[in-house]
Amino acid sequence: MVEHGDIRVVHRGGSKINFRKPVITNDSRFLLCASGESVKVFSTSTEECIHDLRGHTDLVTGVLIKPSNHLQAFSCSADGTVRLWDFTDGILIKVRLLPSIVVCPVLSVSVSSQSAHHTFYFLSVTMLSFFIINQLLWKWIISLSCTYGEYIASANGLQLEVYFFKKQKAYRFSLKEDNKKGGKNTFTCVACHPNDDCIATGHEDGKIRLWRNFNHKKEYTYSTLHWHHSAVSSLSFTPEGTNLLSGGIESVLVQWRYNQENQRDFLPRLGAAITHIAVSPDGALYCTSHSDNKITIIQSCVKVSAVIQGLVKGESVGTDLMIDPRSKSLVLNGKPGHLQFYSLQRDKLLYNLDIVQQEYIHESGLQQFEVVKAAFDASGNWLATVEERKQKGAELELNLKLWAFDEQTQSFVLNTTISAPHEAQITGMCFSHATDSQTTMLVSTSKDGHFKAWQLAAQSQTDGPSWSCDFVGAYHGLVPECCSFSADGSLLAVSFQEVVTVWSPASWELLTTLSQPPKAIRNLCFGRLSCSKYLLGTTDSNLLCCWNLLTCSLEWSTSMDVSLLLADPLSENMAAFCCQAGCTDLFVFKPSEPRPLFSQKAVCSGMVTRAVFAPREEMLESCEESSQWLNRSQLYFLTQYMVNNTNRSAVKEKKSAVLKFPDVYLILNLVLFLFFGRQLLQTPAHVLPSTSFLCSMFVQSLLISVTDSREESKHAEEEMESEKEEEDSEEEIESSRTRPEQQAAVGGGEAAESAAPAMTKAQVRELRRVKKLDHSWLAGLLDS
């Protein structure tokens, strides 16, 4: 029987930390940045994530330190809420629901704090800008800046717009698409000077314009600065306004002297294109966000003091998702020419391994070496990588590299480089999984029509171990597509278009061939443990086939458009991802059983092309049949925007009764239990009823029946009759909550921020329902 509902997909890591401009706290100790649906708090000295502020249900679009309390921060999200946090303790203080028009994915507001009556809360600025946002933000999608609370500057396309609050008037300034020298004048970013009436704008051609006298539409002026050879991606003034910082694709932070623009300082080689620039309130620290999902912390444009690296998302993931057997980290393509080792438990990059070992040149159209294949052996002692480069008018360049794990450096060291291992592109690669084998073997398949077995030679007295080709195989001139070793390493399966060949690695004898209806085979996967006699494959004709290797016949097949098939190394379970109607469905099954153990429709949008089973640190003991496949491993898969995994959710609801523990209900029953227990201790034992009788009554008071439909309908009618009364009382509760919050906003926010979080409407209804329960048995017991 296929079960549903007790498995859910949860986000585990890999969100962008460069999505929005980060914020440095007033004491420069912490850095806050939007990261998916949460706000991460990092230490600027240790680079560690101190807190992960969770509560939003959609993408976080902005973060701002509260001006009146520098230990608190606001965050806004596409879920339509603004949340106030105590980021030092990681505590949510309050939540405000806002109209949908203010939830703009490009919202970025900075507030001057030099004049008290011009100081706004983040919420106040947002409220004040309702009509501006409604008219401008949905079209003007670049950036916003605010100075003195007097005006807001925004830019989009070829127009700069400045809106003055006191005048309630907007001035627009336009540029031609191209200048006389052919440069592109399109606006890319904007920043306002903290003291002077000066607006800095960045442009697509690398120029920076400083706008002045813009409060008179026809008398405005601007001066031009130019160093960047490509688009300026970010601008920021220092708090005193003495310097202007700029960055772009050159990976260089440029510091311009204000009013002395011919004097510049540079901090080069920051590793990737700069996307955002932020400055601490005291001007002691700068930080830059980069296109490789990295934040660099800089000491006043002098030196880099810390680097916070997130999961690097390149243009594509050429390798599979892999688990390092030693560190249990996720391994995949990182920055160009590298593999990244990423801890999903800590949501942190452990280190990058430079595979190509060549300097990457940031130039569009230039073909450079890319890592396209990678594989670990079962013990984690060896790593194999394939890098390739294809230039116009030149042959394909291929390198197969074998890396040995070094115990001293706790990293992989290059052992053997094989140039041109095949004459054409490599299509598949895998290690023998046998851990007790005396020899380590690697097999690669190629479009040149051959597969090759590479074997680790014995270590000589003078030289260390090295790799060499042990066997070259082919089948009737067909092109091999994929390969797979059995769990014990005694069999090797290689697909040649629509034919599956099975080989003995001990003698390299072709044992058998498995025929298949026309169309090429895309994936091959051996069963594990009790299902090791099965071999599974997927085809271009949308078939999932299972062969029995003992009878050399087709055991079963089913029509499924499987985009990815993989086996759990710790169990008999296999996972198949099927894409249809723009979504991906997940099926988990055992090859020996006709029905799947678990299935979930539309597990994500789009196609899942990379996935991996990761072993758990501690085995779970699930009693639910549908979730036992997750007891030993977790299933991670890669989507376009993040790394996801499936994980077991809360215990599934029983059919007879459900234990529900809302906060209020739980506290009330605990109070009853404590009072009940104290009375029991004070009552002589010989006059008490039996323990089973007392416990059954107490447990029955905790249970909310879900089977008695008559009682349910009766309660529903009573609730409908008192609905108006409940709504009125809820409004009274809401108004009583709102008044102290409004008083706190006027007086500094101390009273409201120290108050406990407000109850939801569901919790209020649950409290009323609990009050209606019959507790007369307790009173009767105490009277006796």
Secondary structure by P-SEA (a helix, b strand, c coil): ccccccbbbbbcccccccccbbbbcccccbbbbbcccbbbbbccccccccccccccccccccccccccccccccccccccbbbbbccccccccbbbbbcccccccbbbbbbbcccccccccaaaaaaaaaaaaaccccccccccccccccbbbbbcccbbbbbbccccbbbbbbbcccccccccccccbbbbbccccbbbbbcccbbbbbbcccccccbbbbbbbbccccccccccccccccbbbbcccccbbbbbccccccbbbbbccccccccbbbbcccccbbbbbccccbbbbbcccccccbbbbccccccccccccccccccccccccccccbbbbbcccccccccccccccbbbbbccccccccccbbbbcccccbbbbbbbcccccccbbbbbbbbbbbccccbbbbccccccccccccccccccccccccbbbbbbbccccbbbbbbbccccccccccccccccccccccccccccccccccbbbbbcccbbbbbcccccccccccccccccccbbbbbccccccccccccccbbbbbbccccccccccccccccbbbbcccccbbbbbbbcccbbbbbbbbcccccccccccccccccccbbbbbbbccccccccccccccccbbbbbbcccbbbbbbbccccccccccccccaaaaaaaaaaaaaaaaaaaaccccccccaaaaaaaaaaaacccccaaaaaaaaaaaaaaaaaaaaaaaaaaaaaaaaaaaaaaaacccccccccccccaaaaaaaaaaaaccaaaaaaaaac
